[in-house]
Amino acid sequence: MKERRFVDSAVVYAQGGRGGNGCCSFRREKFVPKGGPDGGDGGRGGHVALRVDPNADSLVSLYYAPHQRAEDGGHGKGKKQHGRNGRDLVVLVPCGTEVWDTGSGRILADLVKPGDEFVVAQGGKGGLGNPHWLTNTHQVPYEHSAGEPGEERTVRCELKVAADAGLIGLPNSGKSSLLTGISHAHPRIAPYPFTTLYPVIGTVQTEDYTRFSVADIPGLVAGAHEGVGLGDRLLRHVERATALVYVVDMAGSEGRDPVDDYRVLKRELGLYDKELTRRPMLIAANKMDLPGAAENLKAFRRSVRKEVVPVSALTGEGIAAFRRHLQDLVRGRA
């Protein structure tokens, strides 16, 4: 099965539609010997807007179609007929899309909630018909104006996944399996590092029929804050998470020490953004079904004085308790 393309950054060249031209026209009727001007105004050009769609999860559509141009407005006609307005071009983007101006480097919009919308490029105003120049001393105006060009702007869209909680861990710690165990998400799972190449969001259904979202962040490695293993691009996806879950391979199945794994994760988060280390957090001691995990858990709890929930994503052991702890964490009761 071919891996789908995930894109979290795209440059967009947006251009609003040109306004329609105003019309120069005069009434021509049999019993109106001195018919006045009756040229209609032109319609405005369409706007280019970005709108959040909860079903979108990538900027791939903008990546392959960076040039977005709205429709031009219609020209005015005689009998004071107004030209039609150009259709707005609405581009759907995922929750958590930031819009940056490439010229000034400032952020223009932060689109987080479904339905949030930002107009990137305004359409041009329509031109005026010749009736606008009619005065007592100027009875036969031939003046009319052309429509204005639409606004042109180049912006950079950056996606930061919006989720209530983020799962972080080193490669092969079992984050994807854990997400599958607590939600209906189906991330790719395989017994080798970096199986997950892009964030995957799952929705957790609670016992009281409420929901919250959890993001599986691809595996981090030492030096992630400096871009090692694309770490700096991956770490930005946890910036919006209300709570963080450190997923640790408690069995040390990759030959790593669980305490060292936790400290690496904590250090990389702090070096990327110190505020992330102050977020509400929970430690998921995964792979408790493997030999040596129980002994490692005892030593881990002595070294790391934080709340630890033992789980096995493979057998389902502890998943229900982990889901309850995570729910309390997200709701601020932990």
Secondary structure by P-SEA (a helix, b strand, c coil): ccccccccbbbbbcccbbbbbbbbbbbbccccccccbbbbbbbbbbbbbbbbbcccccaaaaaaccbbbbbbbbbbbcccccccccbbbbbbbccbbbbbccccccccccccccccccccbbbbbbbbccccccccccccccbbbbbbbcbbbbbbbbbcccccbbbbbcccccaaaaaaaccccccccccccccccbbbbbbbbccccccbbbbbcccccccccccccaaaaaaaaaccccbbbbcccccccccccaaaaaaaaaaaaaaaccccccccbbbbbccccccaaaaaaaaaaaacccbbbbbbcccccaaaaaaaaaaaaaaccc
